[in-house]
């Protein structure tokens, strides 16, 4: 797999941080400082030919190392199994430099950080960044069992540990934790249902959407009640136009925009193919996208100036893309 804006990293250390979760400390293969990253950013890693995304959980102030934590998914698409089962000390990985769709918003108010399971990874980088800036914050981390609670030893010694509360077991009501809106920002990452529960509680407590920030690692699982994911509207055919050339490309009803573009020789980086990771995020200059992603906020979707061509479509006969 060719990786643009690529960096080659060496595994300096790998260690278990929880049941079925492995951490990797990575350094530049040439020993040089690494590209800077902001809290919330992720790396795109070449996992034996598959592009997969993993949030950086290390201190953004450290220029010499990155750290990721990978939860092995036996029924996943293979990236986590490759890293957890096949990658060891001193192995080399090709990655794309960090990108961020889950950024901290500057604020004088005390931010609220909420993590569930492997969703603690970007939240950890946020905790480090806030600590480095001398800013107070409140952090809550949830794990289903003690065995699945990540970084127990490491976080006990973190200089910001007094800002963190760790919880074992499922939370059935996030309203008391979220509280009423007081002008601060909330950041949440974890299982799909947990993110929705936190956001629903915040909305019910009067939090405006622009103060709520989240990152999802996967599209929703089937409903416990119906066994199904809500169906999107039926697909229809449409066209996309490349703004740079005026070329129009037909997108069939049974075809993704990325696939139609690839058939015409225009390749957009694709990883999750679920509208979660942001690899394919593309600017829209004309037309109205039909958003089917789980990445953009409601406000970003309403703005209609970007979309995810791996899964999203068009409400209008033509979309003009910044390509």
C-alpha positions in Angstrom: 0.0 0.0 0.0 1.4 3.4 -0.9 1.1 5.9 1.9 1.3 9.6 1.1 2.8 12.0 3.6 4.2 8.8 5.0 6.3 8.1 8.0 8.1 4.8 8.8 7.9 3.9 12.5 9.6 1.3 14.6 8.0 -0.5 17.4 10.1 0.5 20.4 7.8 -1.3 22.9 4.7 -3.3 23.0 2.8 -4.3 26.2 -0.6 -5.5 27.4 -2.7 -2.7 29.0 -5.9 -4.7 29.6 -7.6 -7.9 28.6 -7.3 -8.1 24.8 -5.7 -4.6 24.5 -2.1 -4.1 23.4 -0.2 -0.8 23.5 2.5 0.0 21.0 5.1 2.7 21.6 6.4 3.9 18.2 9.4 6.0 17.2 10.7 7.2 13.9 12.8 4.5 12.1 15.4 7.2 11.4 15.6 8.3 15.1 14.4 11.8 14.2 11.6 13.7 16.0 8.1 12.8 14.9 5.6 15.0 13.2 3.7 17.0 15.8 0.1 16.0 16.6 -2.8 17.6 18.5 -4.8 15.7 21.1 -7.6 13.7 19.4 -5.5 12.9 16.3 -5.2 9.4 14.8 -2.6 7.6 12.7 -3.5 5.7 9.6 -1.4 2.5 9.7 -0.7 0.1 6.9 -1.8 -3.2 8.4 -0.5 -5.7 5.9 -2.1 -3.8 3.0 -5.2 -2.6 4.9 -5.4 1.1 6.0 -6.6 1.3 9.6 -6.9 4.1 12.0 -5.8 4.2 15.7 -6.0 7.2 18.0 -2.8 8.5 19.6 -3.0 8.3 23.3 0.5 9.6 24.3 1.5 13.0 25.4 1.4 15.4 22.4 4.4 17.3 23.9 6.7 14.3 23.4 8.3 14.7 20.0 10.1 11.3 20.0 7.3 8.8 20.5 3.7 8.0 19.6 1.6 5.5 21.5 -1.5 3.7 20.4 -3.6 1.0 22.1 -5.3 -1.6 19.9 -8.2 -3.8 21.0 -8.1 -7.1 19.2 -11.3 -7.7 17.4 -11.7 -11.4 16.6 -14.6 -10.6 14.2 -13.2 -7.4 12.9 -11.8 -6.7 9.4 -8.2 -7.8 10.2 -6.3 -4.7 11.2 -6.3 -5.3 15.0 -5.5 -9.0 14.6 -2.5 -8.1 12.4 -1.1 -5.6 14.9 -1.8 -7.7 18.0 -0.7 -11.1 16.5 2.0 -10.3 14.0 3.7 -7.0 15.0 6.5 -7.1 17.6 9.5 -5.3 18.9 11.6 -3.5 16.3 9.1 -4.2 13.5 8.5 -1.4 11.1 5.2 0.2 10.2 4.2 2.6 7.4 1.8 5.3 8.5 0.3 8.5 7.3 1.1 11.5 9.5 -1.4 12.3 12.2 -4.8 13.8 11.3 -7.5 15.1 13.6 -11.3 15.1 13.4 -11.7 15.3 17.2 -10.1 18.5 18.4 -10.0 20.3 21.7 -11.7 23.7 21.6 -10.0 26.5 23.5 -12.0 27.4 26.5 -11.5 28.8 30.0 -14.2 26.5 31.4 -13.3 23.1 32.8 -13.9 20.5 30.0 -15.6 17.2 30.7 -13.9 14.1 29.3 -15.8 10.8 29.1 -14.3 7.5 27.8 -15.6 4.0 27.5 -13.5 1.0 26.8 -10.9 1.5 24.1 -12.4 5.0 23.6 -10.0 6.1 26.3 -7.3 6.4 23.8 -8.0 9.9 22.3 -9.2 11.1 25.7 -5.8 10.3 27.2 -4.1 12.6 24.7 -6.6 15.3 25.6 -5.8 14.8 29.3 -2.1 15.2 28.7 -2.6 18.3 26.5 -4.9 20.0 29.1 -2.4 19.2 31.9 0.5 20.6 29.9 -1.5 23.8 29.4 -2.1 24.1 33.1 -5.9 23.7 32.6 -8.1 21.9 35.0 -10.4 19.2 33.6 -12.8 16.4 34.7 -12.3 12.9 33.3 -14.5 9.8 33.7 -13.5 6.4 32.3 -15.8 3.4 32.1 -14.9 -0.2 31.7 -17.2 -3.3 31.9 -14.8 -5.2 34.1 -11.6 -4.7 36.0 -9.7 -6.8 33.5 -10.8 -4.6 30.7 -9.8 -1.3 32.4 -6.8 0.0 30.4 -3.6 1.5 31.7 -4.3 0.9 35.4 -0.7 1.1 36.5 0.3 3.9 34.1 -2.6 6.2 34.9 -2.3 5.7 38.7 1.0 7.6 38.4 -0.1 10.2 35.9 0.5 13.8 37.1 -3.1 14.6 36.3 -4.6 11.4 38.0 -6.5 13.5 40.6 -8.7 14.8 37.7 -9.8 11.3 36.7 -12.5 9.0 38.1 -12.5 5.4 37.0 -15.7 3.4 36.9 -16.3 -0.4 36.6 -19.6 -1.5 35.1 -22.2 0.0 32.9 -23.7 3.5 33.6 -27.4 3.5 33.1 -27.9 7.3 33.6 -25.3 9.8 32.5 -27.4 12.8 33.5 -26.0 13.2 37.0 -22.4 13.0 35.6 -23.1 15.4 32.8 -25.1 17.9 34.8 -26.6 21.1 33.6 -25.0 23.3 30.9 -22.5 25.8 32.4 -20.6 26.8 29.3 -18.0 24.0 29.2 -17.3 21.6 26.4 -17.9 17.8 26.6 -15.8 15.2 24.8 -16.8 11.5 24.6 -15.4 8.5 22.9 -16.4 4.8 23.4 -19.0 2.3 22.3 -21.7 3.6 20.0 -24.5 3.2 22.4 -22.6 4.8 25.2 -21.8 7.9 23.1 -25.5 8.2 22.2 -26.5 7.9 25.8 -24.0 10.6 26.9 -25.1 13.0 24.1 -28.8 12.3 24.8 -28.3 13.1 28.5 -26.4 16.3 27.6 -29.2 17.4 25.2 -31.8 16.7 27.8 -29.8 18.8 30.3 -29.7 21.7 28.0 -26.3 21.4 26.4 -26.1 23.1 23.0 -24.8 20.8 20.2 -21.7 23.0 19.5 -20.4 22.2 23.0 -20.6 18.4 22.4 -17.8 16.6 20.7 -17.5 12.9 20.0 -15.5 10.3 18.0 -16.9 7.0 16.9 -14.7 4.0 16.0 -17.3 2.0 14.1 -20.8 2.3 12.7 -23.7 1.2 14.9 -24.2 -2.5 15.7 -27.7 -4.0 15.1 -30.3 -2.9 17.6 -30.8 -5.3 20.6 -34.5 -5.1 20.0 -34.8 -5.6 16.3 -31.4 -7.1 15.4 -31.2 -4.5 12.6 -29.5 -1.2 11.9 -31.9 1.6 10.7 -32.2 1.5 6.9 -31.0 4.6 5.0 -33.2 5.9 2.1 -33.1 3.8 -1.1 -30.1 4.6 -3.3 -30.6 6.6 -6.5 -28.2 7.3 -9.3 -26.6 10.7 -9.6 -23.5 12.4 -11.0 -20.4 14.0 -9.5 -18.4 16.7 -11.2 -14.7 17.3 -10.6 -14.3 21.0 -10.1 -10.7 21.0 -11.4 -11.6 19.6 -14.8 -15.4 19.7 -15.2 -15.4 16.0 -15.8 -18.7 14.4 -14.8 -18.8 10.9 -13.5 -22.0 8.8 -13.2 -22.6 7.1 -9.8 -24.9 4.1 -10.2 -27.5 3.3 -7.5 -25.5 0.2 -6.4 -22.2 2.0 -6.4 -20.3 4.2 -3.9 -18.9 7.6 -5.0 -15.4 6.3 -4.2 -15.9 3.3 -6.4 -17.3 5.4 -9.3 -14.3 7.8 -9.0 -11.8 4.9 -8.9 -13.3 3.5 -12.1 -12.6 6.8 -13.7 -9.0 6.8 -12.4 -9.6 9.2 -9.5 -8.5 7.4 -6.3 -9.5 8.7 -2.9 -8.0 7.2 0.2 -10.5 4.8 1.9 -10.2 2.9 5.1 -13.3 2.2 7.2 -15.9 2.4 4.3 -18.5 3.3 7.0 -18.1 7.0 7.2 -16.3 6.8 10.6 -12.6 7.5 10.1 -12.5 10.6 7.8 -9.9 9.3 5.4 -12.0 10.1 2.4 -13.6 13.4 3.6 -14.0 15.6 0.6 -15.2 19.2 0.1 -18.5 19.7 -1.7 -18.7 22.9 -3.8 -22.2 22.4 -5.3 -25.2 20.2 -4.7 -26.6 18.7 -1.5 -25.0 15.6 0.0 -27.0 12.9 1.6 -25.0 12.2 4.6 -24.7 8.6 5.8 -21.6 9.0 7.9 -21.0 8.7 11.7 -18.2 11.3 11.7 -19.7 14.7 11.1 -21.7 16.6 13.7 -25.3 17.6 12.9 -24.1 21.1 12.3 -21.4 19.9 9.9 -23.8 17.8 8.0 -26.3 20.7 7.8 -23.5 22.9 6.3 -23.2 20.5 3.4 -19.7 21.6 2.5 -18.0 18.2 3.1 -19.1 14.6 2.9 -17.7 11.0 3.0 -17.8 9.5 -0.5 -17.2 6.0 0.9 -20.8 5.8 2.0 -22.7 9.1 1.6 -24.6 10.0 -1.5 -26.4 13.0 -3.1 -29.9 14.5 -2.6 -29.4 16.4 -5.9 -28.8 15.0 -9.4 -25.3 16.5 -9.3 -22.6 17.0 -6.7 -19.6 19.2 -7.5 -16.5 18.0 -5.6 -13.3 19.9 -4.8 -11.2 17.4 -6.8 
